[in-house]
Amino acid sequence: MRKYLFTAFVLMIAAQAQADRLPELNDLKTDLTTMQNRGIPMLVFFHGSYCHYCHEAEANFLEPLSRNPEFAERTLFRRVGLDTGRMIFDEQGEKILDREFARRFNVRLVPTVIFLGPDGEQLGPPVVGIANYDFYGGQIERALRTAEACLADPMLEQCSH
């Protein structure tokens, strides 16, 4: 009986850990179509399984933000691991490694958050690292506002990165 209780406990913890994660980026082409239809950007969270700050950023800031109806309506949330070896379908429908996708956006450090427009182009500068936990949520919200402004007017100064 104890064996079954322990197994159930482990499964419950694993399910909770999955619940605290953003959805994986699997098919960029499909996501871009969704973004075009809704007129919204995509937040892409680049992380590493070895990165404590990544776990903190996702669990304490990004995942709760993705459950907030105000933000869930304004952006599509996705995650990309740099060390998972997962394949992603890119905007052309071609399979590429997750780390190759990260290279396209010059992601070298994790955690990194970028926003993509419905054309697959980066909107504004990335948010790299966590300089201060007290300001991280505000940095993400500011980056989202910048992405939204760049969608409305790509010629704005803050849209070049």
Contacts in CASP RR format, 6 or more apart in sequence:
PFRMAT RR
TARGET T0000
AUTHOR 0000-0000-0000
METHOD contacts of the structure
MODEL  1
MRKYLFTAFVLMIAAQAQADRLPELNDLKTDLTTMQNRGIPMLVFFHGSY
CHYCHEAEANFLEPLSRNPEFAERTLFRRVGLDTGRMIFDEQGEKILDRE
FARRFNVRLVPTVIFLGPDGEQLGPPVVGIANYDFYGGQIERALRTAEAC
LADPMLEQCSH
20 58 0 8 1.000
20 59 0 8 1.000
20 63 0 8 1.000
21 58 0 8 1.000
21 63 0 8 1.000
21 79 0 8 1.000
22 45 0 8 1.000
22 58 0 8 1.000
22 62 0 8 1.000
22 63 0 8 1.000
22 66 0 8 1.000
22 77 0 8 1.000
22 78 0 8 1.000
22 79 0 8 1.000
23 77 0 8 1.000
23 78 0 8 1.000
23 79 0 8 1.000
24 78 0 8 1.000
24 79 0 8 1.000
24 80 0 8 1.000
24 86 0 8 1.000
25 31 0 8 1.000
25 44 0 8 1.000
25 78 0 8 1.000
25 79 0 8 1.000
25 80 0 8 1.000
25 88 0 8 1.000
25 98 0 8 1.000
25 101 0 8 1.000
26 88 0 8 1.000
26 89 0 8 1.000
27 88 0 8 1.000
27 89 0 8 1.000
27 93 0 8 1.000
28 88 0 8 1.000
28 89 0 8 1.000
28 90 0 8 1.000
28 91 0 8 1.000
28 93 0 8 1.000
28 101 0 8 1.000
28 120 0 8 1.000
29 89 0 8 1.000
29 90 0 8 1.000
29 91 0 8 1.000
29 92 0 8 1.000
29 93 0 8 1.000
30 89 0 8 1.000
31 42 0 8 1.000
31 76 0 8 1.000
31 78 0 8 1.000
32 91 0 8 1.000
32 116 0 8 1.000
32 117 0 8 1.000
32 118 0 8 1.000
32 119 0 8 1.000
32 120 0 8 1.000
34 76 0 8 1.000
35 41 0 8 1.000
35 42 0 8 1.000
35 76 0 8 1.000
35 116 0 8 1.000
35 117 0 8 1.000
35 118 0 8 1.000
36 118 0 8 1.000
38 76 0 8 1.000
39 118 0 8 1.000
39 151 0 8 1.000
40 73 0 8 1.000
40 74 0 8 1.000
40 75 0 8 1.000
40 76 0 8 1.000
40 118 0 8 1.000
40 151 0 8 1.000
41 75 0 8 1.000
41 76 0 8 1.000
41 115 0 8 1.000
41 116 0 8 1.000
41 117 0 8 1.000
41 118 0 8 1.000
41 123 0 8 1.000
41 144 0 8 1.000
41 147 0 8 1.000
41 148 0 8 1.000
41 151 0 8 1.000
42 75 0 8 1.000
42 76 0 8 1.000
42 77 0 8 1.000
42 78 0 8 1.000
42 115 0 8 1.000
42 116 0 8 1.000
42 117 0 8 1.000
43 62 0 8 1.000
43 75 0 8 1.000
43 76 0 8 1.000
43 77 0 8 1.000
43 78 0 8 1.000
43 113 0 8 1.000
43 114 0 8 1.000
43 115 0 8 1.000
43 140 0 8 1.000
43 144 0 8 1.000
44 78 0 8 1.000
44 79 0 8 1.000
44 80 0 8 1.000
44 105 0 8 1.000
44 113 0 8 1.000
44 114 0 8 1.000
44 115 0 8 1.000
44 116 0 8 1.000
45 57 0 8 1.000
45 58 0 8 1.000
45 62 0 8 1.000
45 77 0 8 1.000
45 78 0 8 1.000
45 79 0 8 1.000
45 80 0 8 1.000
45 111 0 8 1.000
45 112 0 8 1.000
45 113 0 8 1.000
46 79 0 8 1.000
46 80 0 8 1.000
46 81 0 8 1.000
46 82 0 8 1.000
46 102 0 8 1.000
46 105 0 8 1.000
46 107 0 8 1.000
46 110 0 8 1.000
46 111 0 8 1.000
46 112 0 8 1.000
46 113 0 8 1.000
46 114 0 8 1.000
47 54 0 8 1.000
47 55 0 8 1.000
47 57 0 8 1.000
47 58 0 8 1.000
47 79 0 8 1.000
47 80 0 8 1.000
47 81 0 8 1.000
47 82 0 8 1.000
47 110 0 8 1.000
47 111 0 8 1.000
48 54 0 8 1.000
48 81 0 8 1.000
48 82 0 8 1.000
48 83 0 8 1.000
48 84 0 8 1.000
48 110 0 8 1.000
49 81 0 8 1.000
49 83 0 8 1.000
49 84 0 8 1.000
50 83 0 8 1.000
51 110 0 8 1.000
51 111 0 8 1.000
53 110 0 8 1.000
53 111 0 8 1.000
53 129 0 8 1.000
53 130 0 8 1.000
54 110 0 8 1.000
54 111 0 8 1.000
56 130 0 8 1.000
56 133 0 8 1.000
57 111 0 8 1.000
57 113 0 8 1.000
57 129 0 8 1.000
57 130 0 8 1.000
57 136 0 8 1.000
58 79 0 8 1.000
58 111 0 8 1.000
60 133 0 8 1.000
61 136 0 8 1.000
61 137 0 8 1.000
61 140 0 8 1.000
62 77 0 8 1.000
62 113 0 8 1.000
62 140 0 8 1.000
65 71 0 8 1.000
65 77 0 8 1.000
65 137 0 8 1.000
65 140 0 8 1.000
66 72 0 8 1.000
66 77 0 8 1.000
71 144 0 8 1.000
74 144 0 8 1.000
74 148 0 8 1.000
75 115 0 8 1.000
75 144 0 8 1.000
75 147 0 8 1.000
80 88 0 8 1.000
80 98 0 8 1.000
80 101 0 8 1.000
80 102 0 8 1.000
81 98 0 8 1.000
81 99 0 8 1.000
81 102 0 8 1.000
81 110 0 8 1.000
82 98 0 8 1.000
82 99 0 8 1.000
82 102 0 8 1.000
82 107 0 8 1.000
82 110 0 8 1.000
83 99 0 8 1.000
84 98 0 8 1.000
85 97 0 8 1.000
85 98 0 8 1.000
85 99 0 8 1.000
86 97 0 8 1.000
86 98 0 8 1.000
87 95 0 8 1.000
87 96 0 8 1.000
87 97 0 8 1.000
87 98 0 8 1.000
88 95 0 8 1.000
88 96 0 8 1.000
88 97 0 8 1.000
88 98 0 8 1.000
88 101 0 8 1.000
89 95 0 8 1.000
90 96 0 8 1.000
90 101 0 8 1.000
91 120 0 8 1.000
105 114 0 8 1.000
105 122 0 8 1.000
105 126 0 8 1.000
107 114 0 8 1.000
107 126 0 8 1.000
109 128 0 8 1.000
109 129 0 8 1.000
110 129 0 8 1.000
111 128 0 8 1.000
111 129 0 8 1.000
111 130 0 8 1.000
112 126 0 8 1.000
112 127 0 8 1.000
112 128 0 8 1.000
112 129 0 8 1.000
113 126 0 8 1.000
113 127 0 8 1.000
113 140 0 8 1.000
113 143 0 8 1.000
114 122 0 8 1.000
114 126 0 8 1.000
114 127 0 8 1.000
115 122 0 8 1.000
115 123 0 8 1.000
115 124 0 8 1.000
115 143 0 8 1.000
115 144 0 8 1.000
115 146 0 8 1.000
115 147 0 8 1.000
116 122 0 8 1.000
116 123 0 8 1.000
117 123 0 8 1.000
117 147 0 8 1.000
117 150 0 8 1.000
117 151 0 8 1.000
118 151 0 8 1.000
122 161 0 8 1.000
123 146 0 8 1.000
123 147 0 8 1.000
123 150 0 8 1.000
123 151 0 8 1.000
123 159 0 8 1.000
124 143 0 8 1.000
124 146 0 8 1.000
124 147 0 8 1.000
124 150 0 8 1.000
124 158 0 8 1.000
124 159 0 8 1.000
124 160 0 8 1.000
124 161 0 8 1.000
125 143 0 8 1.000
125 146 0 8 1.000
125 158 0 8 1.000
125 161 0 8 1.000
126 143 0 8 1.000
126 161 0 8 1.000
127 139 0 8 1.000
127 140 0 8 1.000
127 143 0 8 1.000
130 136 0 8 1.000
146 158 0 8 1.000
146 159 0 8 1.000
149 156 0 8 1.000
149 158 0 8 1.000
149 159 0 8 1.000
150 156 0 8 1.000
150 158 0 8 1.000
150 159 0 8 1.000
153 159 0 8 1.000
END
